[in-house]
Amino acid sequence: MSPAKLIQIAPPPLYEQIKAALRAAVLDGTYPAHSQMPSESELCAMFGVSRITVRQALGDLQKEGLVFRLHGKGTFVSKPKAFQNVSALQGFAEAMTSMGHEIVNRLTRFRTAKADSRVAAKLGLEAEALVTEIQRVRLLNREPVSLESTWLPEAIGKRLANADLATRDIFLILENDCGVPLGHADLAIDAVLADETVAHALSIDEGSPVLRIERLTHDAAGAPIDYEHLYFRGDAFQYRLRIDRQPYATSTRSTQ
């Protein structure tokens, strides 16, 4: 028998090795958020490679959002973004605390008002029906990250008047305190520029880009129960989702 041939696997390119090493240093806090990375010449000496190789590694890290460059000043570590997976229906605090983040809510409005035409239509109510309007600023690790406006049918919303809206998700209050089992939510996501109200709430400049989520949550029977507008700071938060490829439908057409 002839001797078995050894399969040689080529090592990854140098720039990928450097990228992996620098990524690990950013993620483990060796280079904390907003700190300056070593200069290109320092990285060349550190890894024993050319400037082109270092630039390619840094360029890839910049595309991943881990670092950013300031012309004439160097490369700096980006502030990591918190994220929420949308594969399951969860409240913001419910999702963030499971990842070790601290969430506190600043309640800025709780009132009963007549629903405008859009809110009434979303909740399946008659024009100008009474709704409960709740507005909160969500603080992530003590920094404002989102502005949340919520509308609920008045019969349900008034039961939240004495609830702990400073620390709890409305979803959990509805389920555990009000006995309303939730079913599903429809979401629409887009990017808008912050108006004066959003900018003030999130401590950003007016006209800054923000992520806007329109969410309509239904109870287990399918009735609309909770309509929301959520505005997230684009530099501090992201939604993530997984999309699976669906197999092609098998044709049932007869070949005869």
Secondary structure, DSSP 8 states (H G I E B T S, - for coil): -------------HHHHHHHHHHHHHHTTSS-TT-B---HHHHHHHHT--HHHHHHHHHHHHHTTSEEEETTTEEEE----EEEE-SS---HHHHHHTTT--EEEEEEEEEEEE--HHHHHHHT--TT-EEEEEEEEEEETTEEEEEEEEEEEHHHHGGGTTS-TTTS-HHHIIIIIS---EEEEEEEEEEEE--HHHHHHHT--TT-EEEEEEEEEEETTS-EEEEEEEEEETTTEEEE----------------
